[in-house]
Amino acid sequence: MKRIYMDHAATSPLDAEVLKAMEPFFSEKFGNSSSLHSFGKEAKGGLDWAREKVAEAINAKPKEIIFTSGGTESDNLALKGIAYAYRSKGNHIITTKIEHHAVLHTCEFLEKNGFDVTYLGVDKYGFVDLDELRNAITDKTILVSVMHANNEIGTIEPVEEIGKICRENGVKFHTDAVQTAGKVPIDVEKMNIDALSISGHKIYGPKGVGVLYLREGTSLEPQTLGGGHEFGKRSGTENIAGIVGLGKAMELAVKRMARESVRLALLQDKLSDKIQERVDGVKLNGHPEKRLPGNANFSFDFIEGEGLIMHLDMEGIAASTGSACSTKSLEPSHVLTAIGLSHVQAHGSLRISLGKDNTEEDVDYLVGVLPPIIKKLREMSPLNKDNVKEFENFGDSEHKH
Ligand SMILES: *Cc1c(COP(=O)(O)O)cnc(C)c1O
């Protein structure tokens, strides 16, 4: 059976050109970039090249690019590093309720260590309210962290305006751009960004490598100490093959961005329209336009997301859900609950994230197999038509508590 991958927000396949660029650094170009001999220089060449490519892609300077082990480390390093560096100035951090856990759990850690964190809510589309942000800033605020685009519902936040507010108030601004780098234009100057996280494997690059952009002049308390690599901000012999892969992936993504973002947005529109046409009781989550190209997130009434994913998998389609079972916790997605979905609605969610190899035929195939699966699951569900009334009443009483 043909397998169709539609889960690019989780990870993406390694591009063949990226693999080719990486290969020499696994074999003949094995040097340590800190060594003074020719082997070292070869490795250093790869490192410098990748640093320049990434800098170029976001309008930064090469010396503002710090390579890390991925998006998670970049988020940790940005938040902890900036928080501790500016501790004498204040102890207040502002973030949102819909951040990736790499940000949220780091904020919770900082709360246990003497920092105060404000978690801004979002509206039904997932947007942060700029007035709320302005009002949350106090004399003690040192850092604001708001993601560029949400990984579940695809909503793109107004980072340029957020950056402006932070700049006016003398507060550092970090954004998790793991979902947008290489997909949506980023200009750290225009957007007033002080720190920004990128991950290799979300852009057809390798896993286990990422970037923290850190504006020149921004202080950072290193979280990994050692030989002073990466301008003393992140020690450890660099993962040169991975870094070169990330650089290549970024170069390709930027080259393809204009065309690919339009293509993916059109495919996603078609998919959304067709699904809403053919299935009752479905809602598109996130904003209809201001969203990541290729991301579509739906809630289906009376459906359990995990069952839906398994049935799609049997038809060869790989997608994901914000349902709790898939994450081994009982709570459904914090993002879907933050945009106002009930637990029941959040459990019936489906995230489709399209990528460069998805075609119109793939979308047609999904749109064909999905309605019968939904129908079957609803018939099997204890919440089937006969019980719907009871179910709705149950929902009501739940809301009254
Ligand atoms: C995937 C993801 C991360 C984590 O990146 P890793 O490289 O997998 O550690 C962080 N933030 C967002 C928004 C993501 O989508």
The ligand as an SDF file (V2000), in Angstrom:
LIG
                    3D

 15 15  0  0  0  0  0  0  0  0999 V2000
    9.2250   20.5410   17.1000 C   0  0  0  0  0  0  0  0  0  0  0  0
    9.1190   21.7890   17.8710 C   0  0  0  0  0  0  0  0  0  0  0  0
   10.0400   22.0820   18.8920 C   0  0  0  0  0  0  0  0  0  0  0  0
   11.1020   21.1090   19.3240 C   0  0  0  0  0  0  0  0  0  0  0  0
   12.1390   20.9870   18.3900 O   0  0  0  0  0  0  0  0  0  0  0  0
   13.1010   19.7030   18.4720 P   0  0  0  0  0  0  0  0  0  0  0  0
   14.1670   19.9700   17.4660 O   0  0  0  0  0  0  0  0  0  0  0  0
   12.2590   18.5230   18.1150 O   0  0  0  0  0  0  0  0  0  0  0  0
   13.6450   19.6380   19.8580 O   0  0  0  0  0  0  0  0  0  0  0  0
    9.9230   23.2860   19.5540 C   0  0  0  0  0  0  0  0  0  0  0  0
    8.9650   24.1660   19.2230 N   0  0  0  0  0  0  0  0  0  0  0  0
    8.0700   23.9290   18.2470 C   0  0  0  0  0  0  0  0  0  0  0  0
    7.0400   24.9540   17.9110 C   0  0  0  0  0  0  0  0  0  0  0  0
    8.1130   22.7380   17.5430 C   0  0  0  0  0  0  0  0  0  0  0  0
    7.2010   22.4940   16.5880 O   0  0  0  0  0  0  0  0  0  0  0  0
  1  2  1  0
  2  3  1  0
  2 14  2  0
  3  4  1  0
  3 10  2  0
  4  5  1  0
  5  6  1  0
  6  7  2  0
  6  8  1  0
  6  9  1  0
 10 11  1  0
 11 12  2  0
 12 13  1  0
 12 14  1  0
 14 15  1  0
M  END
$$$$
